[in-house]
């Protein structure tokens, strides 16, 4: 599988599809969350379209696919890049735990 790629726009296809793998990490915060950090190269690609896809505060709406599960969420900006929240529904359906390295597909519509 290629590390990342952008796919041409069509009525059924997102404007950008990125694929990468990364470890799941835990942020305790006021409410606990699990995340995967988007690699630098993919973050740069997202940054290039961020101005037209963000709904504010740097949040980028995406469809996330892990295994056979796809759901909607938003990328969070962090340290000049982005992080992917790994929702509880995704953790449960794909048996994902902290420190698991998972393959992610992000679909971003501009």
Secondary structure, 3 states (H helix, E strand, C coil): CCCCCCCCCCCCCCCEEEEEEEECEEECCCCCEEEEECCHHHHHHHHHHHHHHECCCCCEEEEEEECCEEEEEEEEEECCEEEEECCHHHHHHHCCCCCCEEEEEEEECC
